[in-house]
């Protein structure tokens, strides 16, 4: 797996806050020209060396569709969201990484946000938004 490179960035921010034993976060990314696709699923590293609490979240590796940590949306339309938009779920990939699994219309199909599905090197006008809530190992609840 090789990481993608971002295109010309319009916005690129990650907001995270601690609420008891949970990290609540929002990711906003938008580009106006292509970068490079890389290979494999686009994985999101958790910040500050935190780990998903495996006593509260089932982590199987490779994107567990049984555990929904949040929601995501990707669009490649120049005007933002619309017909070229796909919505999905945020799922654990490893104890320190999450990924966006997108719903693909036309049946019970899904695909990871990756080089082949809204790739950063394929789509000049790309918008990715994600909101998540993740129990963190070692954080005590209120």
N, C-alpha and C positions, 0 to 999 in steps of 0.2 A: 504494500500500500504506500502510495506517495501522496503527500498533502497537496491540495489545490493552491493556487495563488489567486489572490483577489484582484479584480479589475479596478478601474477608476472608481474610488469609493465616494459615495454621496453621504452615507451614514454608516457607522460601524461602532455600535456600543453594546455593552453588557452591563446590566444593572442587577445587583444581587444584594439582598438583605437577609439578615438572620431573624427568624421568628421562632423562638423556643428552640426545638431540636431540628428545625427545618431551614433550608436555604430556599428562598423564593427568588426567582430570577426572571429577567426579560432580556431577550437578544433581539437587536434590530440591525439588519444589514441591508444595504442597497448599493448596487453598482450601476454605472452608466456605460461601461465598456467591458469587454471580456478580459478575464485573467487566463489561468490555465486550469484544466479539469482535474488533474491528478488522477489517482486510481482508487477504487474502493469507496466505501461509505464515508460521508463527511461526518467526522466525529467531533464532538464538542467536549473539550477538557473542562472539568470542574475547577473553579479557581482556588487558590491558596492551599493546595495540597489536601483538600478535604476529600473524604470518601463517602459513598452512599452507604447508609446503615443497612447491612445485609440481614439484620434481624427484623427489619421492617419492610424491606423491599427485596423481592425475588430477582436475583441476578444470575442469568444463565450464560451470558456472554453472547456476542453476536447480534444483539438487539432482541430483547425479550418482549414479545407483543402482549404478554399477559399482564405486564405492569405498566400502567399509564402514569407518567410523572408530570405530564402537561400536554400542551397543544402547540402545533406549529402550522405555518402557512408559507407557501412559496409561490411567487408569481414571476413570469417572464414577460409580462405585458409592459410596454413603454409607459402606459398611463397608470400603472400600479395594478391593483387587484381587479380581477374580472374573469373572463372566459379562460384565460391561461393560468388560472390559480388552482393550486391543489392544497388541500388541508390534510393534516395528519396529527400524529401523536408523538410526544417525546417519550422515549423508552430508554432504560439503562442498557449500555453496551458492555461496560466493565464497571468496577467499583469507582473509577475515577472519570468515566466518560459516558456521555449520553448521545443519542442520535435522533433524527427526525424520520419517522416512518410515514410516508405519504399514502393516502387513499387514491387509487387510480380507478376512475369510473369505468363501468362496463362489466361489473361483476364484483366478486369479493376479492379484489386484488389490491396489493399494496407494494410499494417499492421504497427503498431507502433514498433519502436525498443524497445524491451522489453524482459522479461524472455523467452517467447515463440518464439521470432524471434531474433536469434543471441544472446541469453542470455550469460551474463558474466560467469555464472556457468556451461554452457554447452559447450562453445567453448574456447578451450585452446589458439588457435592462432587467435586472434580477432584484427581487425583494424577498428577504427571508425574515420572518418574525416568529419568535417562540416565547412562550410563557411556561414556567415550570415551578414545581414545589417538590423538594427532595429532602427526605430525612437524612441527616448527616451523622456519621459514626462519631461517638464521643461528645456530642452536643446534648446536654440535658434539656428536657422540655420544661415549660413553665407550669 
